[in-house]
Amino acid sequence: MDVEILHEAQAELGEGPAWDARTGALYWVDILKKRLHIYREGQRDHLQLEHTPGCVAPCSDRSLVLALSAPGGRQSFTRLDIAAASTTVLGTITETANNRFNDGKCDPRGRFLAGTMDMNEKEASGALYAFDGTRVATLLTGIRISNGLAWSPDFKTFYYIDTPTRQVRAFDYVLDSGQLHDPRVVLTVPQALGWPDGMTSDTQGNLWIAMWGGAQVTRWDPRTGQLVGQIPLPARQVTSCVFGGDDLDELYITSARTGLSAADLTAFRYSGSLMRLKTGFTGMPTFEFGYNQSHGHG
């Protein structure tokens, strides 16, 4: 698979790509530089934000919702109207002062699931939350680095990564209530591959996992726990991936530069870039946030 470099953004911590099928835009964030990046074919823009973004989700009205972290452990789900350059806080959480939001995305019903982590990556003080537009529910606690989220094609299974565990856990997912049941480990990532970071799924039920420190995206069959594909990349810290494009067969991949030595940056010169490749697979869509409907979009 030939990798295309879309934007040499030199992102410190590029993360959270989300495909907006309505506008043909790919949104992603640079957490450490507090930026929201917008990629459309041939166009690259970014917005400088006041607070630290962990992830972003498109809305049906073409606005966005961001999971933002402010000083003092104040976390919020905030609507951003790009055209009007205005923000509206929709929901808040107060956590320990050293926590921030990390990865997140919407479920097929329009709930925004987003997790938090200790900025020092030491304490298991993070949690996974679900925001339905009116209420924030806590789904998981005792998390160190809340990362990849994905659903099976029938929406009945939710997959989740707490990076230091090296595991992908699966849960029975109740779409009507958004509740998680029956946690189990479906695969464990060997150290040689890197650390499991962001994740997406395809319509065949495979999991595509970005490998922090591993310079690749890996593909797994969660039914067997087997590694079924590897895509080497010219970036060391690969952070996340999502399917996009008209046919949802293009994989958009984010990466980071933080923590890399001068030698690493020479060897992996596209670290911090946004990349894309044609996969031959059809991906699951980026679900929209449905904050003004009882059930959102699915």
Buried (B, 14 or more C-beta within 10 A) or exposed (E): EEBEEBBBBBBBBBBBBBBBBEEEBBBBBBBBBBBBBBBEEEEEEBBEBEBBBBBBBBBBEBBBBBBBBBEEBBBBBBBBBBEEEEBEEBBBBEBEEBBBBBBBBBBBBBBBBBBBBBBEEEBBBBBBBBBBBEEBBEBBEEBBBBBBBBBBBEBEBBBBBBBBBBBBBBBEBEBEEBBBEEEEEBBEBEEEBBBBBBBBBBBEBBBBBBBBBBBBBBBBBBEEEEBEBEBEBBBBBBBBBBBBBEEBBBBBBBBBBBEBEEEBBEEBEBBBBBBBBBBEBBBBBBBBBBBEBEEBBB
